[in-house]
Every structure is written in structure tokens, then in C-alpha cells.
Amino acid sequence: MGQGRSGPAAGLFNAGRRLLGTLLSAGETRLRLVIVELQEERDRFFSLLLMAFTALLLATFGIGMLMLWVVVYFWDTHRLLAIGGAAGILLLLALLLALRVKAVASQPTLLRSTLARLSEDRDSIEEHVDEHRVGRQLDDKDARR
């Protein structure tokens, strides 16, 4: 005799198994997306760090040379004013740059796609559950008649 299952219990078991498989597949896909995004963010971070360091080094040399030129140019007349003006301009630029860095750092970018996909998944599941619930209520009303 065959041991095949039939009836509502078998249907429920098969539906549960399919649901579990779907959830595992979706979870694996989302986990892979998280890993890819983390790798992209790591690469982006190191690239930005290297470029920022290089730009900072070059800007430091350039500003130093410009300050030296200004001080030498005004050496005989207003050397203290030239040194103070250059220092004031540098401090103002440093403050503006620090404010810009703070604004950029406060923008969230980590796992943006993953969070969006998870939100879409949640909405889809809620819609499916609501449709199933409405369909079941209609079936119950038909059975009562």
C-alpha cells in the first residue's frame, strides 16, 4: 500500500513546506544582498579614505607654500598682518570643512537597498495575508448559507 498523504492535512503540510522554502530562499537572498552591500561600503570607505588623505596632503603643501609666499611678499611692511590673515583664513576654511564633513557623515547609506527590499517583502506578505484572510471569510460565509 502506498504511504501517500491526501486530504487537508497533506495540503497544509505541503503549503507549510513551500512557505518555509520560500522564506528560507528569501532570507538567503537578503543575506547575500547584505553581504554585497557591506563589501561595497567597505570598498567605498577605503577609496574615500585614500583620496581624502592624498587631497589633504597635497592641500597642506599647497597652503603652506601659499602662506610662505604671502609672508615673504609682505615681510618688509605687514608681516604680522599677513601671518594673522593667513591663519584666520585657514581656521575659517577648517571650520567650514568640519561642518560639511558632519553633514555628509550624518547621511545614512549603509544597507539602504537591503532595508528597502525587506520593507517591500513585509508589505507583500501583509497583502498576501490580508487577501487570504478576506478569501477565507468569504468561503466561511458561503459555507454558512
C-alpha positions as CSV (number, residue, x, y, z in Angstrom):
1,M,0.0,0.0,0.0
2,G,1.2,3.5,-0.8
3,Q,2.0,5.8,2.0
4,G,1.0,8.9,0.1
5,R,-0.9,11.5,2.1
6,S,-4.1,13.1,1.0
7,G,-6.7,15.4,2.3
8,P,-6.5,18.7,4.2
9,A,-3.6,17.7,6.4
10,A,-1.4,16.9,3.4
11,G,-2.3,20.2,1.8
12,L,-1.5,22.0,4.9
13,F,1.8,20.2,5.3
14,N,2.8,20.9,1.7
15,A,1.8,24.5,2.0
16,G,3.9,24.9,5.2
17,R,6.8,23.2,3.5
18,R,6.5,25.5,0.5
19,L,6.2,28.6,2.7
20,L,9.3,27.5,4.7
21,G,11.2,27.0,1.5
22,T,10.1,30.4,0.2
23,L,11.1,32.1,3.5
24,L,14.5,30.4,3.5
25,S,15.1,31.4,-0.1
26,A,14.1,35.0,0.5
27,G,16.2,35.1,3.7
28,E,19.2,33.7,1.8
29,T,18.7,36.3,-1.0
30,R,18.5,39.1,1.5
31,L,21.6,37.9,3.4
32,R,23.6,37.8,0.1
33,L,22.4,41.4,-0.6
34,V,23.6,42.5,2.8
35,I,27.0,40.9,2.2
36,V,27.3,42.6,-1.2
37,E,26.3,46.0,0.2
38,L,28.8,45.7,3.1
39,Q,31.6,44.8,0.7
40,E,30.6,47.8,-1.5
41,E,30.5,50.1,1.5
42,R,33.9,48.8,2.7
43,D,35.5,49.4,-0.7
44,R,33.9,52.9,-1.0
45,F,35.1,53.8,2.5
46,F,38.7,52.8,1.8
47,S,38.7,54.5,-1.5
48,L,37.3,57.7,0.1
49,L,39.8,57.5,2.9
50,L,42.8,57.2,0.5
51,M,41.6,60.0,-1.7
52,A,40.9,62.2,1.3
53,F,44.3,61.6,2.7
54,T,46.0,62.3,-0.6
55,A,44.0,65.5,-1.1
56,L,44.7,66.6,2.5
57,L,48.5,66.0,2.0
58,L,48.5,68.0,-1.3
59,A,46.4,70.8,0.1
60,T,48.6,71.1,3.2
61,F,51.7,71.5,1.0
62,G,49.9,74.0,-1.3
63,I,48.6,76.1,1.6
64,G,51.9,76.0,3.3
65,M,53.6,77.3,0.1
66,L,51.0,80.0,-0.4
67,M,51.4,81.2,3.2
68,L,55.1,81.3,2.8
69,W,54.7,83.3,-0.4
70,V,52.3,85.8,1.3
71,V,54.6,86.2,4.3
72,V,57.7,86.8,2.1
73,Y,55.8,89.2,0.0
74,F,54.7,91.4,3.0
75,W,57.9,90.8,5.0
76,D,59.0,94.4,5.0
77,T,55.7,96.1,5.5
78,H,53.0,94.0,7.3
79,R,54.4,90.6,8.1
80,L,52.3,90.1,11.3
81,L,49.2,91.1,9.5
82,A,50.0,88.6,6.7
83,I,50.6,85.8,9.1
84,G,47.5,86.5,11.1
85,G,45.3,86.9,8.0
86,A,46.6,83.6,6.6
87,A,45.9,81.8,9.9
88,G,42.4,83.3,10.1
89,I,41.5,82.1,6.6
90,L,42.9,78.6,7.4
91,L,40.8,78.4,10.5
92,L,37.7,79.6,8.7
93,L,38.2,77.0,6.0
94,A,38.8,74.3,8.6
95,L,35.5,75.2,10.3
96,L,33.5,75.1,7.0
97,L,35.1,71.8,6.1
98,A,34.3,70.3,9.5
99,L,30.6,71.3,9.2
100,R,30.5,69.8,5.7
101,V,32.0,66.5,7.0
102,K,29.5,66.4,9.8
103,A,26.6,66.8,7.3
104,V,27.9,64.1,5.0
105,A,28.6,61.7,7.8
106,S,25.0,62.0,9.1
107,Q,23.5,60.8,5.9
108,P,22.7,57.1,6.2
109,T,23.9,54.9,3.3
110,L,24.6,51.6,5.0
111,L,22.3,48.7,3.8
112,R,19.8,51.1,2.1
113,S,18.9,48.6,-0.6
114,T,18.5,45.8,1.9
115,L,16.2,47.8,4.1
116,A,14.1,48.8,1.1
117,R,13.8,45.2,-0.1
118,L,12.9,44.0,3.4
119,S,10.2,46.6,3.6
120,E,8.8,45.5,0.2
121,D,8.8,41.9,1.4
122,R,6.9,42.8,4.5
123,D,4.3,44.8,2.5
124,S,3.9,41.9,0.1
125,I,3.5,39.3,2.8
126,E,1.0,41.6,4.6
127,E,-1.0,42.0,1.4
128,H,-1.0,38.2,0.8
129,V,-2.1,37.5,4.3
130,D,-4.9,40.1,4.0
131,E,-6.1,38.6,0.7
132,H,-6.0,35.1,2.2
133,R,-8.0,36.3,5.3
134,V,-10.6,38.0,3.1
135,G,-10.9,34.9,0.8
136,R,-11.3,32.7,3.9
137,Q,-14.0,35.0,5.3
138,L,-15.9,34.8,2.0
139,D,-15.6,31.0,2.0
140,D,-16.9,30.8,5.5
141,K,-19.9,33.0,4.6
142,D,-20.6,30.8,1.6
143,A,-20.4,27.6,3.7
144,R,-22.9,29.0,6.2
145,R,-25.5,29.6,3.6
